[in-house]
């Protein structure tokens, strides 16, 4: 419904960063469609690669390597909170726009909601 507003995890046209640009370009080249939020979310696994590059191979060493780590993702910067290992990322405030040339309603970015604004409560580790 045009004009509907809400928050969304990821829409390929919203983030303006090099990682998302690469993902959208590569996904279209290989699959002939834009990436969805599952694809973008899967790239968070690159944080494990970053941790392994520190040569942390045991469980406790990997945990220590990832505590406080920040990693660029298609959505922007993701940071693992030290206190509870929660992955913190921004969300997107959107407003639905309809374009007759597109087969779906477009969640047009209104603004980025930062991880600090989302306010994920501190959990238990």
Backbone as ProteinMPNN parsed JSONL, in Angstrom:
{"seq_chain_A": "XXXXXXXXXXXXXXXXXXXXXXXXXXXXXXXXXXXXXXXXXXXXXXXXXXXXXXXXXXXXXXXXXXXXXXXXXXXXXXXXXXXXXXXXXXXXXXXXXXXXXXXXXXXXXXXXXXXXXXXXXXXXX", "coords_chain_A": {"N_chain_A": [[0.84, -1.167, 0.0], [0.813, 2.059, -1.02], [2.68, 4.614, 0.622], [2.738, 3.48, 3.132], [4.582, 3.076, 6.123], [7.515, 1.847, 7.829], [9.961, -0.284, 9.445], [12.833, -1.879, 8.167], [14.984, -4.647, 7.625], [16.775, -4.996, 5.444], [17.06, -3.701, 2.183], [17.962, -3.877, -1.084], [18.463, -1.473, -2.514], [18.806, 0.504, -0.645], [21.174, 0.717, 1.224], [24.171, 2.644, 1.052], [27.046, 1.899, 0.259], [30.319, 0.469, -0.315], [30.461, -2.34, -0.007], [27.806, -3.197, -0.266], [27.339, -2.263, -2.865], [29.078, -3.958, -4.305], [27.889, -6.456, -3.712], [25.266, -6.208, -4.84], [25.886, -5.77, -7.57], [27.387, -8.122, -8.197], [25.547, -10.155, -7.54], [23.462, -9.644, -9.332], [24.851, -10.097, -11.748], [25.459, -12.836, -11.523], [23.056, -14.148, -10.862], [20.994, -12.811, -11.999], [19.153, -11.196, -10.692], [18.196, -8.941, -8.031], [19.838, -8.953, -4.775], [18.393, -10.492, -1.841], [17.261, -10.056, 1.604], [18.18, -12.29, 2.97], [20.478, -13.076, 1.596], [22.116, -10.805, 1.928], [22.303, -10.832, 4.733], [23.657, -13.227, 5.098], [26.225, -12.553, 4.472], [27.304, -11.663, 6.796], [28.712, -13.673, 7.894], [31.275, -13.287, 7.117], [32.554, -12.098, 9.196], [33.463, -14.156, 10.783], [35.496, -15.118, 9.185], [37.203, -12.906, 9.332], [37.85, -13.059, 12.049], [39.16, -15.543, 12.108], [41.399, -14.89, 10.639], [43.012, -13.751, 12.51], [44.291, -15.823, 13.511], [43.001, -17.147, 15.479], [41.855, -20.039, 16.484], [40.713, -21.75, 18.295], [37.754, -22.141, 20.32], [37.384, -20.245, 22.531], [39.324, -18.369, 21.871], [38.387, -17.453, 19.395], [36.008, -16.265, 20.239], [37.047, -14.2, 21.843], [38.429, -12.78, 19.849], [36.336, -11.798, 18.358], [34.867, -10.189, 20.061], [33.774, -6.967, 20.37], [34.512, -6.508, 17.772], [34.271, -4.907, 14.627], [32.715, -4.935, 11.457], [32.421, -4.412, 7.994], [29.412, -4.639, 6.196], [26.841, -5.466, 3.755], [24.72, -3.93, 4.721], [25.971, -1.977, 6.123], [28.082, -0.961, 8.867], [28.682, -3.573, 11.151], [28.793, -4.417, 14.493], [30.111, -6.404, 17.084], [28.912, -6.583, 20.213], [30.776, -6.343, 23.166], [29.912, -7.105, 25.743], [27.785, -9.006, 25.557], [27.942, -10.237, 23.144], [26.207, -9.639, 21.117], [25.264, -8.963, 17.806], [25.302, -5.872, 16.396], [23.552, -3.711, 14.306], [22.443, -1.246, 11.945], [19.044, -0.301, 11.113], [16.529, 0.252, 8.607], [14.382, 2.937, 8.083], [11.501, 3.011, 6.25], [9.39, 3.999, 3.478], [6.684, 3.006, 1.598], [6.718, 2.923, -1.911], [5.216, 2.938, -5.08], [5.956, 1.786, -8.293], [5.162, 1.584, -11.591], [6.818, 0.238, -13.337], [8.132, -1.658, -11.892], [7.97, -4.844, -10.384], [7.229, -5.101, -7.727], [6.275, -3.57, -4.579], [8.133, -0.763, -3.556], [10.35, -0.361, -0.933], [11.187, 2.563, 0.001], [13.958, 4.357, 1.196], [13.739, 6.298, 4.09], [15.204, 7.121, 6.301], [18.235, 6.131, 7.997], [18.202, 4.064, 10.817], [20.121, 4.081, 13.512], [22.214, 1.62, 15.193], [22.494, 2.325, 17.871], [20.163, 3.787, 18.287], [18.248, 1.802, 17.9], [18.467, 0.34, 20.182], [18.993, -2.234, 21.488], [18.501, -4.304, 24.157], [20.776, -5.147, 26.776], [21.889, -8.409, 26.911], [22.253, -11.755, 28.233], [25.32, -13.606, 28.411]], "CA_chain_A": [[0.0, 0.0, 0.0], [1.665, 3.252, -1.099], [2.707, 5.501, 1.772], [2.941, 2.726, 4.368], [5.931, 3.241, 6.667], [7.947, 0.862, 8.805], [11.4, -0.518, 9.517], [13.209, -3.07, 7.41], [16.348, -5.124, 7.85], [17.617, -4.749, 4.276], [16.534, -3.632, 0.829], [19.198, -3.714, -1.834], [18.691, -0.11, -3.009], [18.954, 1.474, 0.444], [22.522, 1.026, 1.718], [25.084, 3.331, 0.145], [28.405, 1.57, 0.661], [31.036, -0.344, -1.303], [30.143, -3.763, 0.142], [26.502, -3.408, -0.89], [27.507, -2.085, -4.31], [29.665, -5.198, -4.812], [26.893, -7.524, -3.608], [24.196, -6.0, -5.826], [26.465, -5.987, -8.904], [27.753, -9.533, -8.347], [24.328, -10.962, -7.498], [22.776, -9.463, -10.621], [25.639, -10.768, -12.784], [25.435, -14.295, -11.379], [21.716, -14.712, -10.681], [20.073, -11.985, -12.781], [18.146, -10.589, -9.818], [18.846, -8.267, -6.906], [19.931, -9.773, -3.566], [17.377, -10.295, -0.806], [17.856, -9.853, 2.924], [18.886, -13.508, 3.375], [21.804, -13.007, 0.981], [22.873, -9.757, 2.626], [22.566, -11.308, 6.087], [24.654, -14.286, 5.044], [27.572, -11.98, 4.394], [27.792, -11.444, 8.16], [29.654, -14.758, 8.18], [32.635, -12.816, 6.861], [33.15, -11.756, 10.488], [34.186, -15.349, 11.219], [36.733, -15.11, 8.404], [38.057, -11.877, 9.932], [38.35, -13.587, 13.321], [40.121, -16.605, 11.806], [42.628, -14.268, 10.157], [43.844, -13.442, 13.676], [44.802, -17.136, 13.882], [42.227, -17.645, 16.612], [41.197, -21.244, 15.989], [39.966, -22.386, 19.387], [36.492, -21.454, 20.619], [37.561, -19.066, 23.394], [40.123, -17.388, 21.126], [37.475, -16.852, 18.413], [35.116, -15.367, 20.981], [37.837, -13.017, 22.209], [38.744, -12.027, 18.628], [35.134, -11.162, 17.823], [34.313, -9.231, 21.018], [34.052, -5.596, 19.997], [34.883, -6.442, 16.361], [33.376, -4.265, 13.66], [32.892, -5.482, 10.108], [31.541, -3.805, 6.996], [28.477, -5.57, 5.577], [26.005, -4.731, 2.805], [23.879, -2.992, 5.462], [26.798, -1.0, 6.82], [28.945, -1.528, 9.898], [28.136, -4.475, 12.161], [29.722, -4.512, 15.622], [29.751, -7.391, 18.097], [29.006, -5.978, 21.543], [31.638, -7.131, 24.059], [29.228, -7.589, 26.934], [26.9, -10.16, 25.344], [28.237, -10.758, 21.801], [25.11, -9.288, 20.207], [25.666, -8.264, 16.585], [24.524, -4.641, 16.3], [23.54, -3.069, 12.978], [21.361, -0.294, 11.75], [17.825, -0.698, 10.407], [16.123, 1.306, 7.678], [13.013, 3.449, 8.108], [11.102, 3.071, 4.851], [8.046, 4.384, 3.066], [6.388, 2.258, 0.369], [6.475, 3.645, -3.153], [4.853, 2.035, -6.174], [6.446, 2.177, -9.618], [4.552, 0.661, -12.553], [7.865, -0.511, -14.022], [8.735, -2.608, -10.955], [6.979, -5.869, -10.043], [6.92, -5.133, -6.299], [6.271, -2.269, -3.901], [9.511, -0.4, -3.251], [10.543, 0.265, 0.375], [12.109, 3.683, -0.218], [14.615, 4.782, 2.429], [13.451, 7.601, 4.689], [16.432, 7.399, 7.047], [18.851, 5.011, 8.684], [18.03, 4.025, 12.272], [21.407, 3.531, 13.965], [22.156, 0.571, 16.2], [22.277, 2.975, 19.17], [18.744, 4.141, 18.359], [17.454, 0.578, 18.01], [18.462, 0.119, 21.629], [18.877, -3.642, 21.87], [18.845, -4.454, 25.574], [21.9, -6.004, 27.103], [21.442, -9.763, 27.229], [23.196, -12.589, 29.004], [26.217, -14.413, 27.579]], "C_chain_A": [[0.895, 1.245, 0.0], [1.544, 4.129, 0.144], [2.883, 4.795, 3.098], [4.385, 2.904, 4.826], [6.241, 2.159, 7.68], [9.458, 0.793, 8.848], [11.701, -1.837, 8.822], [14.673, -3.371, 7.671], [17.256, -4.766, 6.677], [16.748, -4.66, 3.027], [17.696, -3.175, -0.031], [19.47, -2.299, -2.34], [19.002, 0.896, -1.898], [20.388, 1.734, 0.894], [23.4, 1.661, 0.644], [26.506, 3.077, 0.636], [29.007, 0.588, -0.346], [30.688, -1.827, -1.21], [28.79, -4.058, -0.501], [26.586, -3.241, -2.407], [28.06, -3.358, -4.943], [28.623, -6.307, -4.822], [25.813, -7.389, -4.682], [24.715, -6.297, -7.232], [26.73, -7.474, -9.151], [26.512, -10.427, -8.389], [23.563, -10.849, -8.817], [23.522, -10.171, -11.751], [25.468, -12.288, -12.73], [24.028, -14.886, -11.39], [20.641, -13.942, -11.442], [18.884, -11.486, -11.95], [18.874, -9.874, -8.693], [18.895, -9.189, -5.684], [18.774, -9.477, -2.609], [18.057, -10.181, 0.554], [18.551, -11.106, 3.438], [20.315, -13.492, 2.846], [22.671, -11.983, 1.699], [23.239, -10.2, 4.036], [23.629, -12.383, 6.13], [26.074, -13.767, 4.978], [28.128, -11.625, 5.767], [28.788, -12.523, 8.554], [31.094, -14.355, 7.891], [33.329, -12.371, 8.148], [33.932, -12.944, 11.037], [35.515, -15.432, 10.476], [37.715, -14.099, 8.994], [38.651, -12.38, 11.239], [39.401, -14.672, 13.084], [41.445, -16.041, 11.297], [43.55, -13.848, 11.29], [44.53, -14.706, 14.197], [44.166, -17.665, 15.155], [41.422, -18.844, 16.134], [40.4, -21.978, 17.068], [38.769, -21.521, 19.757], [36.704, -20.177, 21.419], [38.369, -17.975, 22.688], [39.268, -16.698, 20.061], [36.533, -15.867, 19.09], [35.847, -14.078, 21.319], [38.135, -12.151, 20.985], [37.528, -11.254, 18.117], [34.515, -10.139, 18.777], [34.745, -7.82, 20.638], [34.429, -5.414, 18.535], [33.823, -5.688, 15.567], [33.731, -4.781, 12.284], [31.941, -4.763, 9.174], [30.704, -4.894, 6.339], [27.666, -4.786, 4.535], [25.114, -3.693, 3.485], [24.67, -1.866, 6.116], [27.62, -1.705, 7.888], [28.159, -2.384, 10.875], [29.197, -4.595, 13.248], [29.206, -5.551, 16.602], [29.986, -6.768, 19.472], [29.791, -6.91, 22.464], [30.853, -7.811, 25.176], [28.406, -8.858, 26.717], [27.002, -10.75, 23.936], [27.108, -10.526, 20.8], [25.667, -8.541, 19.0], [24.746, -7.065, 16.398], [24.685, -4.026, 14.914], [22.382, -2.102, 12.915], [20.172, -0.975, 11.075], [17.48, 0.468, 9.481], [14.657, 1.662, 7.885], [12.615, 3.634, 6.648], [9.686, 3.596, 4.695], [7.804, 3.708, 1.716], [6.058, 3.205, -0.777], [6.167, 2.613, -4.231], [5.331, 2.637, -7.486], [5.901, 1.144, -10.593], [5.583, -0.188, -13.291], [8.548, -1.551, -13.154], [7.644, -3.562, -10.479], [6.602, -5.913, -8.562], [6.869, -3.712, -5.759], [7.691, -1.991, -3.416], [9.578, 0.256, -1.864], [11.617, 1.353, 0.268], [12.645, 4.187, 1.13], [14.174, 6.185, 2.839], [14.687, 8.045, 5.468], [16.963, 6.114, 7.662], [18.593, 5.158, 10.18], [19.29, 3.341, 12.805], [21.199, 2.446, 15.019], [21.923, 1.15, 17.591], [20.804, 3.332, 19.365], [17.852, 2.92, 18.518], [17.37, 0.164, 19.463], [18.234, -1.312, 22.04], [19.385, -3.797, 23.294], [20.009, -5.4, 25.748], [21.376, -7.361, 27.541], [22.482, -10.489, 28.054], [24.055, -13.388, 28.057], [26.232, -15.832, 28.058]], "O_chain_A": [[1.66, 1.449, 0.943], [0.447, 4.356, 0.653], [3.153, 5.45, 4.105], [5.306, 2.885, 4.009], [5.338, 1.616, 8.317], [10.151, 1.684, 8.357], [10.917, -2.784, 8.885], [15.484, -2.475, 7.904], [18.373, -4.29, 6.877], [15.82, -5.447, 2.843], [18.343, -2.175, 0.281], [20.629, -1.96, -2.576], [19.417, 2.019, -2.181], [20.792, 2.896, 0.941], [23.37, 1.262, -0.52], [27.099, 3.905, 1.327], [28.289, -0.039, -1.125], [30.625, -2.506, -2.235], [28.643, -5.058, -1.203], [25.964, -4.002, -3.149], [27.58, -3.794, -5.989], [28.481, -7.021, -5.814], [25.487, -8.366, -5.357], [24.057, -6.999, -8.001], [26.343, -8.017, -10.186], [26.444, -11.356, -9.195], [23.076, -11.847, -9.347], [22.896, -10.781, -12.618], [25.349, -12.943, -13.765], [23.827, -16.0, -11.874], [19.495, -14.387, -11.515], [17.764, -11.371, -12.448], [20.04, -10.163, -8.426], [18.082, -10.106, -5.57], [18.248, -8.365, -2.571], [19.285, -10.207, 0.645], [19.444, -10.994, 4.278], [21.251, -13.85, 3.56], [23.822, -12.261, 2.038], [24.361, -9.969, 4.487], [24.413, -12.455, 7.077], [27.015, -14.452, 5.377], [29.314, -11.316, 5.885], [29.614, -12.316, 9.443], [32.029, -15.003, 8.361], [34.556, -12.277, 8.189], [34.959, -12.758, 11.689], [36.541, -15.775, 11.064], [38.903, -14.387, 9.14], [39.83, -12.153, 11.511], [40.417, -14.716, 13.779], [42.497, -16.646, 11.502], [44.738, -13.612, 11.068], [45.254, -14.668, 15.192], [44.729, -18.528, 15.828], [40.412, -18.679, 15.45], [39.497, -22.752, 16.749], [38.774, -20.311, 19.531], [36.234, -19.117, 21.007], [38.117, -16.788, 22.892], [39.405, -15.494, 19.844], [36.29, -14.772, 18.581], [35.321, -12.986, 21.103], [38.099, -10.924, 21.072], [37.669, -10.187, 17.519], [33.717, -9.306, 18.347], [35.937, -7.518, 20.591], [34.647, -4.286, 18.093], [32.626, -5.827, 15.818], [34.897, -5.032, 11.98], [30.783, -4.529, 9.521], [31.223, -5.947, 5.968], [27.796, -3.565, 4.448], [24.788, -2.674, 2.877], [24.084, -0.902, 6.609], [27.829, -2.916, 7.815], [27.105, -1.979, 11.366], [30.366, -4.846, 12.955], [28.017, -5.583, 16.917], [31.12, -6.466, 19.843], [29.513, -8.107, 22.537], [31.112, -8.968, 25.508], [28.337, -9.702, 27.61], [26.243, -11.65, 23.578], [27.073, -11.161, 19.747], [26.447, -7.601, 19.15], [23.535, -7.232, 16.255], [25.798, -3.846, 14.419], [21.463, -2.144, 13.733], [20.287, -2.077, 10.539], [18.077, 1.541, 9.573], [13.791, 0.787, 7.864], [13.299, 4.327, 5.895], [8.9, 3.632, 5.642], [8.621, 3.823, 0.803], [5.258, 4.132, -0.651], [6.785, 1.549, -4.284], [5.141, 3.822, -7.756], [6.153, -0.051, -10.434], [5.236, -1.243, -13.821], [9.446, -2.254, -13.618], [6.522, -3.138, -10.202], [5.732, -6.696, -8.18], [7.354, -2.773, -6.391], [8.368, -2.891, -2.92], [8.953, 1.291, -1.633], [12.807, 1.082, 0.428], [11.885, 4.412, 2.072], [14.227, 7.128, 2.05], [15.159, 9.173, 5.326], [16.232, 5.137, 7.825], [18.746, 6.243, 10.741], [19.497, 2.15, 12.571], [20.145, 2.368, 15.65], [21.231, 0.54, 18.406], [20.263, 3.2, 20.463], [16.821, 2.982, 19.188], [16.331, -0.306, 19.926], [17.362, -1.584, 22.866], [20.531, -3.472, 23.604], [20.2, -6.333, 24.968], [20.527, -7.456, 28.428], [23.463, -9.902, 28.511], [23.582, -13.812, 27.003], [26.929, -16.669, 27.485]]}, "name": "protein", "num_of_chains": 1, "seq": "XXXXXXXXXXXXXXXXXXXXXXXXXXXXXXXXXXXXXXXXXXXXXXXXXXXXXXXXXXXXXXXXXXXXXXXXXXXXXXXXXXXXXXXXXXXXXXXXXXXXXXXXXXXXXXXXXXXXXXXXXXXXX"}
